[in-house]
Amino acid sequence: MIGVVATITVKDGQGANFEAAAKPLIAAVRANEPGCKLYALHKGEQPNTYVFLERYVDEAAMLAHREAPHFKELGAKMGPFMAGRPVVQRMQEIE
């Protein structure tokens, strides 16, 4: 399994807009990506911070997520509310 933690900082006052843009993406990933076992958005402890927790069965599933049309289309809708690029950490599960 591959774990991904993507930390996103949003612009002041844009949290609700970011969440509204993220919800359709979360639903699309859950409905269309069988190789993704976890795709959840959390509000971080720091102001204006959100964290996506993701879990993929393998590298191919993670790459399929990045290339999925719904990820490209719906992910782009979150961009105007973000204060920079996400900080992404990839992890390999210890079995």
N, C-alpha and C positions, 0 to 999 in steps of 0.2 A: 504494500500500500504506500501511496505517496500522500503526504499531508502538505497542505499549503495554508499559510496564514498571510492574508493581504490586509495591511493596515492602511486606511484611507483617512486623510484629513479633509474635511469639507470647509468651505468658506463660511464665515460668520453668518448666522441666520439662515443657512441653507440646509440644515439637517432634515427638515420635513420634506423638502423637495428632493433631496438625495434619496431618502427612504422611499418616497413614492416612485422614483425612477428605478430603484433597485428591486422592488417587489415583483414586477413582471419578469425580470431576469431570473430571480430565484425560482419562481414558478416554472419558467421555461426549462431551466437546467434540471430541476427535479423531474419534470415530465418527459424530457427528451434525452437524457444522458444516463443510461443504465450503468456506465462505468464510474459515475460520480456517486459515491455513497453518502456524502455529506456536503451540503452547500447551504450555509447559514450565515446570516448577517447579525452582528452584535454591535451594540453601542459601547464604545470604549470608556474607560474611566477618565481619560483626558478629554477636555472640552473639544467638541467638533471632530471627534475621532470615532471611526467605525472599523470593525474588523470582520472580514469574511473568513470563516473557517471552512476548509475544503478537504475532501478526502477522495482519492481516486484509486481504483483497483490496480492501475499500472500507468506507465509512461504514456502509452497509446491513448488511454482514456483522458489523461490530462491534456495531451496535445489536441485531441478531438474537441475538448471543451474550448480551448483557445481559438479553434478554427470554426466553431459552430456559428451559423448565421445569426442565431438568436443572441449569442454572446457579443458578436460584433455590432449588431444593430442596437440591442437594448443596453449593452455596456456603454456605448457612445452617448447615450442619453444621460448617463450619470456625470459625464465629464464636465459640463458647465457648472456643476455645484462643487467640484473638487478643487482643493487648494494645492495642486501639484500632483505628481505621479504617486501611485500606491507604492508602499514598501512591501515587497513580496519575499517571503521566506519559504523555501521548499525543504521538506524533510522526508527522509526515508524511514519507514516504520521498522523497528527492531522486532523480529518475530521470535 
